[in-house]
Amino acid sequence: MRSLLLILTLLAPIVLSAQMPDAKRDLQWLVGYKDSVQKTVINLLDFNEGNPLVSISPFPVMDGSLPSRSIAAISDTAGHIILYTNGCNVLDKNAEQIFNGDHITPNNWVYDNYCPDYYPFTGSWLLLPDPAKDSLFYLFAIGHRQSTGAGIHAWGLYASRLSEQEVFEKNTLICADSIFGGHLTACRHANGRDWWLVLNKIQTNQYYKYLLDPTGIHLVDLQSVGMASTWNGSGSGQCTFSPNGTKFIHYENVADMYVFDFDRCSGALSNFRHVNIEHNEDTGNSFGGMAISPNSRFAYTFGYLYSYQVDLLATDLQSSVTQVAYWDSTYVFVWKTTFGKAALAPNGKIYSAIPGSNPYLHVIHNPDAKGDSCQFEQHGLLLPYSWNNNDLLNFPYYRLGRSEGSSCDTIYTKTEIGETFAFHIFPNPSPLQTTLSLPTHMQGHWMLFDVSGKKIRSGNWEGLSMKLDVLDLSPGLYIFQLQSKSGQLFFGKVAVQR
């Protein structure tokens, strides 16, 4: 097992400390849109001091005739925004477009119809720090297509790699399939460095599991588990991981709530439970959302007119469903202040946006408490500088560290393992056999692991290359490691595909 942990160091590992280095990546939120050509500011919610300080954002929205939304952002390790995107372009901390940051939208028809300053699909963008180097980042996007009979539907996961100054790789297609729109999220791997992304293939019970590590983004497997999802449009509801990383929840207005246990080492989903949410198909609920309390015990649904709490520690989840709010009939002009997309904030409170233009967010002040003690305050936070339309920035839970005591809870520094080298592997992926090659003659001992850390095979290495039969291996990702007699470490990732 320790050999696999050494491999996961790769070329540029992050040394963990008691304070997670990414803990402040979500401390500033951009909320709102430009509601006229004259009004060109949006709200900045700053959580650096705890409860949000709401001010005028120093980032001006772009010119244009349509509303401007900030879809994804990331702060530096001190808690100040350094990159953000409105779904059309990528801008830096000075609100200037970075080099090659134009046309970041993965689909031309979306860009042509909605950009340069507006992206219509919430929950479709996510910025993550690159596990290989803390000055680089990955921007993930769910693409969208027009489809006869189904309107607009989500298709494809795309990735771009960038720094604060430049996009190096743009709109690389990662997943070529129809996936559930608006459900893009991530969870920290148990090693405290890498990231899991889980995507539902629409109208199925299949989930793509991708791992972002220092070598890039890789498909680990496509797992069939639970019941089929139902939505085939541009997106409904939300999905999220619990803050402690042990639960993954898919929530939508037709299928209600799907609850899974999640393994942060292997990415496996298990222990499926279906929870019926009453009134969940009410008109307008396709805009709804969900979030999970900081103690990972309570899940909250925001279904347009109703908000419910589900106790994730209950033996029977269905019997634990408790209504915590019903819309109080407040209007702002012609707009109802109903319940929509939601997010757990760094101050431990949950905020819910409103479907339709509105200058408020709802607030759950004490989400770790059961029932009415959660203190649900409708339209509890005023957005004084611009209105919002069911939009909140999409962040993972950055304060989750490594899973101590698990089979994959540790990563080592380069100085601890000596110099590290990579194999040349071809073909990769392979259905039958692949060849691993080195530039020089070597003697040593090799091992093959699956992504959970289980050793699959081992043997002795002698020479320049070795053929590895993979016909009897299940499709997925494997780690190959060679420890030479002189102490050098060689690693490689072997993908098996049928």
N, C-alpha and C positions, 0 to 999 in steps of 0.2 A: 504493500500500500504506500509506503513512504517513497518508493520509486516513482509511483504515479504522481505523487505530490511534488516531487522534484521536477517532473516533466512540465507540470502546469506553470512553473515559473516562466518558461520560455525566455525571451530575450530581454524583456524590460518589465519585470514584476513591480508591483507596488507593495512596499513594506507596510503592514497594518500596524496600527497603534490603538490605544484605548479610545481615542477620538477618531471616528471614521473620517478619512480625508475628504469624502464627498458629502459630509453631513449638512453642509450649507448650500448645496447646489440648487435648492428650491426655495430660498428665503425671500426672493422677490418675485411677485406675480404681476403680469400685465393683464388688466381686465378692462374690457370695453371696446367700443368701436367708434369711428368717426361718423357722426350722424349728419353732418353737412359739410360742404366745402369750406365754410368759415370756421367750423370747430375741428381743430386738428390735434386734439390731445386725448389721451386715455388715462385711466387710473393706474397708479403704481401702488401695490400693496406690499409693504416692507415688513417682514416678520423678524428682522434681526434683533428687535428688542422684545419679542414675545407677541403680544396682540398686534395686529397690523396697523402700521401708520399709513394712512391713505393720503397720497399726494399726487400732483400732476406728474405723469411719467416724463422723464427727460428724453424719451425716445419719441420723436414726432412721427405720426402716421403719414403714409405716403399720399401724394396727391392722387385724385381719381374721383369718379362720380359715385362709386359704391362704398359701402361700409368697409372699414379695415379691421381685421381681427388678428391678434397675435396668437398663433396656433401652438408654438413650442418655444421654450426658452431654457437657458441653463446659466447658472451663476458660477463665479469663480469660487475657490475654496474659502474666500472671506465673505461670501454671501451677496455679491453684486453681479447683476446680469452682464454677461460678456458676449453672448450670442442669442439671437432670436430669429424666428421666421414667421411671416404671416401666411405661409403656404405657397407663396409665389417667389419670394427672394429671401436670402439670408443676410442679416445685418449684424454689425458688431456693436460694441458698447457705446460707440459714438453715433449710432444710427446711420452708419454708412454701409452700403452694400460691399461685402467682401469680394475678393477676386474670384471670378467664376461662380458667384453666388446668385446669378440671375436664373430665371426659369428653373427653379428647383422643383416645381410641380412635375410629377412623373407622367402626367397625361396631357397631351397637347390640347385636347378639346376643353379640358377644365381650365387650363391656362388661357386659352383664347377667349373663353366666355366669361371668366371671372377675374382674371388678373389684369393689372399688376398689383391690386391692393386688396383682394378679397378671396378667401377660400371657404367654400360653403360647408365643408364636412368636419365637424368637431371630432375629437378623439382619434384623429388620423395621423398625428405627427408626434414624434418622441425624440428628444435629444439625450444621448447618453455619453458619459466620458469613455474614451477608448482605454480598455484594460492594458494596452501595450504602452501607452504614454499619456501622462496626465495633461499634456498640452494639446492633445488631439481629441476629436469627438466623432461620434456617429449620429447621423440624422436619419431616422427611419420614417417611412411614409407608406400609408395604405393608398393604393391607386384606386381610381374609379372609372367605370365605363358606362356608356349608354347601352341599354339593352331593350329590345322590343318586348313589350308586355310586362317588363319589370321595372321600367323607369331607369333610374341610376343604380348601379350596384357596385360594390367594392370588389376589386380584382387586383391581386398582386401586392407583395411587400417589396419595397424598394429601399436601398441603403445608399447614403452618401457619406464620405469620410472627409473631414475638414479640420482646419485649425481656426484660430481667431481671425486669421487674415485671408484664408483661401480654401476653396472646395477642391480637394485633390481628385476624388472619385465621385461622380455624380449619377444618381438614379440607376444604380446597379440593381437589376431584377434579382431578388432573392427567392421569392415564392411565386411561382406562376400558376395561380389558382384563384378561384372565387372564395374570398374569405369574409368573415363577418365584419362589416364596416363599423368604425367608431370604437372598436374594442382593442386598441393597441395599448399594451402595458408591458411592464418588465419587472423582474424580481432578481435580487442579488443571489448569485450562486453561493453555495455553502462555504466556498473557499474565501468569501469576502471580497472578491475582485471581479469575477466574471458576471455576466447577466444572462438570464433566461427570458425568452419571448415565447408566448404561447398564443396561437391563432386558431380559431375555429373555422373549419371548412363549412360554408353555409349549408343549411338544411341537412347536415349530417351530424354524427357523434364523433367525428374525427378532429383531432387537434394536432397541428404542426408544433413541434418543439424545436426552437432554435437557440443555440448557445453563442453568445458573443464573448470571445476570449482574445488574448493578445495576437492570435493569428487571423482574426476576422470573425465573420458570422457564418455558422455552420448548421445545417439541418441535422438534428440528432435522431428524430424519428417522427412518424405520423401515427398517433395512438388513437385507437377506437375505444371509447369509454363513455358510459352514461347514455343519455337520450339524445336524439337529434335536435339541433336547433331549428327554428322555423322561419326566421326572417330572411328575405332575399333581396331587400332593398339596400339603401345607402347606410343603414345602421339604426339600431334601436337599443336604448339602455346603455349599460357600461359593463366592463369586466374589471376585476382588480385582484391583486394578491393581498392577503392579510399582512399587516406590518411585520409580524414575526415569520412570514414566509411559509407557513404551514398550510394555508388554504388558498385556493383559486376559485373565484366565483364569477360565473357568467349570468348576467341579468338582462332580460329583455321583456317587452310588453306582452308577448304571446306565450312564450314558454316559461315565463316567470323566472325563478331562481334555480340555477344549477350550482351545487356546492361540491367541491372536490378537495381531498387532501392532496398536498403537493410535496414532492421530494426534491429538495434543493440540490441534492447531489446528482441524481439521475434525470431530473425533470419529469418524472412519472406522475400521472394523475391517478388517483384511486379513491375508494370509498365514496362513490357518487351518491348524492342525495338530491331529490327534487322537492322544492318548496313552493307550494301554491301561494301566490300573493293576491288577495282579494281585490277586486276592482282594477286589476292590472291591465285590462284591455279597454279602459275608459278612453274616450276620445282625447287625443293629445298626448297619451302616455308613451307614444313612440319617441318622445323627446326626453323621457325619464332617465334617471341615473342612480348610482349607488356608491357607497363608501363604507369602510370598515373602521371601527374605533381603534384608538392607539393601542389598547390592551389586547387587540385581535379577538375580542369576545363577541362583539355585537356588529352585525351587518345592518345597514340602513338602506332602504329603498326609497326613491323619490319618484313616485308614479303620478305626476301631474296634479291630481287632487288629494292624494293620500301619501303619507309617509309611514313606513312600517319598520319595526326593529325585529331582527331575528337573532336569537341567542345561539351562537355557534358552538357553545359548550353543552347545550341541552342534548339529552339522549334522543329526544324526538324533536327535530328542528321545527316541524310543522306546528306542534303544540305551543312553541315558544313565540310564534308570530304575534306581535303586539302593535297596534296602531299608536303612533306617537304624535301625529299631526294630521289635520284636515284643513284644506285651504280655507282661510278666514274671510273670503269674499272681498278682499281688498283689490281695488283696481288702481292703476296709474294711467290716467286718461282712458283709453279703450283696452289696455292690456291687463290681463289677470296676473296676479302675483303667485302663480302656481309653482310647482316643484319640478326641477329639471336636473341637468348634469351636476355631479357632486364631486368633492375632493376632500381628503384629509389634509389639513394644513399643518405647518411646522409647529404651531402653538398648541396642537392637540385638539383643536376644534374641527368640526366638519362644516363646510360651506356648500350651499346648493344654489346654482344659478336658476334663472327664471326663463321658461320657454316663451320667447317674445320680448320685445324691447322693454327694458326696465332698469331703474337706477338702484336696484337693491340686490343683495344676496341674503338667503336664509342662513341661519346659524344654529348648529347644535353645540351648545356650550360645554356640555359634560357627556360626551358620547360613550364614556366608559361605564356609565350608570344605567341601570335597568329601567325600562318603562319611562314614565313621565319625568323621572329624575334626570333624564338626559338633557333636559332644559332646551327644548326646541323653540327657537325664537323666529317667527316668520318676519320676513323683510327686516332682519336685525342689523344688517350692515349697509349703510348708505354709500353709494358710488357717486361722489359729487361732481366728478369732472367729465364723465361720459357715461352713456347708458351701455348696457350689455345685452346680449341675446343668446342665452343658454350656452355660454362659452366659458370654460375655465382651462387654464394651462394644464397640460398633461405631464405629470411627474411620476416617477417610481418612488418607492419609499427609500430614501437615501440613508436613513439611520439604521438600517439593518446590516449587521456585520457578519463575520464568519460564524458558522454553526459549530461551536466548540464541542468536542467530543464525538463529532460525526466522522464518517469514513473519509471525508474530503475537506476537513476544516482548516487546513494549513497550506500556506505557500511559502517557499523558501526564497531567499535572496540569491542573486547571481554569485556573490562572493562565498556563500555557504556551499554551493554545489560545484564551483569551478566553472570552467568555460563550457558553453552549451552550443551544440551544432545541430543542423537540420539535415534530414535525408532528402534525396531526390526520389520521389515516389511516382511511378507510372505503370499502368494507367491508374488514375485516382479521380473519381470513384471507379470501382471495378466490380463485376458480378462474379468473377471466377478466380483470378489470380492477379497479383500485382508484384512489382519488383521494387525493392528498396536499395538504393545505391549510395555509396560514399565516394569522395574524391581520392581516398587513399586506403591502402590495405589496413585492416583492423582486426583485432582479436578481442572478444569480450562475451558478455552474456546479455541476451535480449529477452524482453517481456512484452506481452500484448495485453492491454486493459480495455474494458468497456468504460463508458463515461461515468458510471457509478463508482469506479475504482476497483472492480472485481478483476483479478488476473485471469485471463482466458487461456493463454499459452506462454511458454518460455522455452529457451534453448540456447545453444552456443552459436556465436558468430565467428566466422573466419573468412577473410577476404575482402573484396570490394563491394559485393552485392549479395542479395538473398531474395529468392522468390517466396512469396507468402500466399498460400492457398486460402481463399476466403469463401469458397462455395458453401461450406457448412456453417458460416456465420450469419446471424440475422442481419437484415439491412440496418444500417446506422453508422455511427461514428466510433472509431476505436483509436487508442493511443498506443504507438509503438515506441519502445525505449530500448536503447543499447547503452550499457555501461562498459566502456573499454577497460582493458587491464591496466592502462595508465591513468584511469580515473576520469577520462573525458565522458561527457554525457551527450548522446545523440537522441533526438526525438523526431517523431513524425505523426501525422494524423492520417489514418487510413479510413476511407469512406467505402462502405459496402452498399451497392445499389443493384437491385434486380431489374 
